[in-house]
Amino acid sequence: WLKHPQAEPFAVFLPPPAAPSARSMARLIAAVAATAASMVSATDGDTWMYTLSGACDAQGDLNGMPFVKQSSTLSGAPYYKALRAEKYLYHEPDCQDGAPRWVLDAKMPDVNKTRDLDGDGSCDYIGQLNSEDTSHPPATGEWTMLCDGVYEKQYLILLEGTSTTTTTAKASTTTTTSRKVGVVTAAGEFDDGYSTQTTNNTKNTKASLLLGGACAYKRTLNGLIFDVVSTAADGSPIYKARGMDEYIYHDSDCDGVGAVTAARWLFDNSKPSSTATNDLDGDGKCTYHARFDSAPVGHSRPPASGEWSMYCGEASGWMSVG
């Protein structure tokens, strides 16, 4: 379920994408150039692009679709438009029922309105997730999505497009290759945004983890790569997924003073504390994606394989995966 590389600690587990053809690169440059005029600068502190995954088959064209920031609505929330499609991602303060939410919509929001931003007098969308947070859409969460005329629960991931980082480490050397999203320069040339930095690093010796085997409900989590970012109070490593707020960590008692007392490895979208001795996410509950009782394996690192218990939606509940 979680794979530890043997010969190459911190090896890159996913093969690099094939080099784009001249034609596909030309299309990319054209798309970026066409969008640049209406795009808000990434220096304003907001994520300027999200890529969506996890949509149902009926909305499958949304998977892998980039949503680029256009501007902000009257509430100050950023709103995004899909590249080459009339699909929008924005925060709706009140469509009709008083509940604020992030929505995926086929209609462009009116940035000068305080409510019912698409002006249709209803709360009908491609997808929606109730949230009072106007600063950004949730990186992960259970959305209500219109699928073949029926609303279904879908676990969606919105991957930030600010930058991507690949780290490889061997012995005491760390090489970090970063890529900010490519842009078209004023001279009309394409800048791929790559930069590379090599430093000595003898502390980072924990292997990265590649996740696989999640149930169909959370299949979009498969393929995430987790790196060690800190250490918990009990000395166990805390892992974070590259590019998003998903964590793997050890918790001696996930609900603190509650009924659960088993020590567990947890897969969670809440950031754990590096100083707390129990209930590391501080919610007073045992709520997370998945768990693995750690008694057989200890807390030095999560198991490389085994049956985890994962929450797989209302229909299936908790399932054994691995």
HELIX and SHEET records of a PDB file:
HELIX    1   1 ALA A   22  ALA A   36  1                                  15    
HELIX    2   2 ALA A   42  ASP A   44  5                                   3    
HELIX    3   3 ASP A   57  LEU A   62  5                                   6    
HELIX    4   4 ALA A  216  LEU A  221  5                                   6    
HELIX    5   5 GLY A  313  SER A  316  1                                   4    
SHEET    1   A 9 LEU A   2  LYS A   3  0                                        
SHEET    2   A 9 LEU A 209  LEU A 211 -1                                        
SHEET    3   A 9 ILE A 225  THR A 231 -1                                        
SHEET    4   A 9 PRO A 237  ALA A 241 -1                                        
SHEET    5   A 9 TYR A 247  ASP A 251 -1                                        
SHEET    6   A 9 ARG A 264  ASP A 268 -1                                        
SHEET    7   A 9 ALA A 290  ASP A 293 -1                                        
SHEET    8   A 9 TRP A 308  TYR A 311 -1                                        
SHEET    9   A 9 TRP A 318  VAL A 321 -1                                        
SHEET    1   B 9 MET A  49  SER A  53  0                                        
SHEET    2   B 9 PRO A  66  SER A  72 -1                                        
SHEET    3   B 9 PRO A  78  ALA A  82 -1                                        
SHEET    4   B 9 TYR A  88  GLU A  92 -1                                        
SHEET    5   B 9 ARG A 101  ASP A 105 -1                                        
SHEET    6   B 9 GLY A 127  ASN A 130 -1                                        
SHEET    7   B 9 THR A 140  CYS A 147 -1                                        
SHEET    8   B 9 VAL A 150  GLU A 160 -1                                        
SHEET    9   B 9 MET A  49  SER A  53 -1                                        
SHEET    1   C 3 SER A 163  LYS A 170  0                                        
SHEET    2   C 3 THR A 173  LYS A 180 -1                                        
SHEET    3   C 3 TYR A 194  ASN A 200 -1                                        
SHEET    1   D 2 VAL A 183  VAL A 184  0                                        
SHEET    2   D 2 PHE A 190  ASP A 191 -1                                        
END                                                                             
